Amino acid sequence: MSGVELFLGGAVALAVVSVIVKARAGVKSARAAAEIARVGTSPVSLVGRVVVTALVIVGVQWLVISHSGNALLWWVVLGFPALITAYALMKALTVMQSSTSQRRGGGW
């Protein structure tokens, strides 16, 4: 083998090792970001979001009801949030199992 072939073979091997290292780092950082997102949703944060959303919905409903006599508009303004709430409640109440197990040891 000539020196150029050895150099190119070494460069290819270094590139392959570099890609593997970057892929592992990407997987680890993705796992860390997912863990931060999971832990970051504390009950206080969720309660705050629920309260703000409820205030926005009630405000819009109050504006429409107090300034409009249109019955169809009343049905839309009162019915749409009720449908969204029913969907969210059913989705929250039908969770059967939480998968919080984590693997120990090495691996990707």
N, C-alpha and C positions, 0 to 999 in steps of 0.2 A: 504494500500500500504506500502511496505517496503521501507527502506531508499535507497536500491540499485535501485529499480524501479523509485523512485523519482529522483535520481541522473541521471539515464539513460534518463528519460523523459526530464529533464532539459538540458542535453547534446545535445539531439536531437533538442530541441527547439532552443538552441543556434546555432547549426549547420545550421538550416533552416534560422534563422535570418542572420547569417553570409553570406550564399549563396545569399540571397536577396540583402544585402548591397553591396556585391562584384559585383553582376550583374548590379545594378544601377550605381555603380562607373564606370564599364566598358562601359556602354552605354554613360555616360556623357563624359568620356575621348575620346570615339570614335567620339562623336559629336564635341568635342573641336578640335580634330585632323583634322576632315573634314573641320571645319571652318578655321583653320590655313592654310590648303592646298588651300582652295578656295581664301582666302585673299592673300596668298603668290604668286599668279600668277599675278603679276602686269604687265601692258603693257610694261614697260621697260625690264622686265625679258623675256617676250615673244619675243620682238623685238630682243633682244640679241641672243636668241636661233634660231630665224629665220635667222638672218644674218650669224651666225656660220654654220648652216646647208647649207645655200645657198653657202657659200664659199667652203665647203667640196664638194658639188655636182659640182660646177664649176671647182674646182681643178681636180677632177677625170675626168670630161669631157675633160678638156684641155689636160691632160696627154694622154688619149686615142686618141683624135683627132690628137695631134701633133706627136705621136709615132706609130700610126697604120694606115695601109691603108685598113684594112678590113671593108667593108661596113656594114656587119651584126653587127659587134661590135659597129660601129657608131650608128646604129639604136637602139641597146640595151641601150647604154650609154645615148643617148639623149631621148629615148622614155620612159624608166622606171621612171626617175624623173618627166617627164611630166604627167605620169599616177598618180603618188603619189600626185603631186600638184593638179591635177584636182579633185582627190578624196577628198583631204583636203578642197579645196575651196568649192566644192559642199556640203560637210558636214557642213562647217561653214556657208554657205549662206542659208541653208535650216532650220536653227534653228528658230522655230516659236515662242516659248514662253520660258521665263526664270522663273523657279520656285524658287524665293528667299524668299518666305513667310516663316515666322517662327511662331511656336505656342507660345503663351504666357501662362504663368501659370505653374502649376505643371505637373505631368505626367512623363512618362518615357522618 
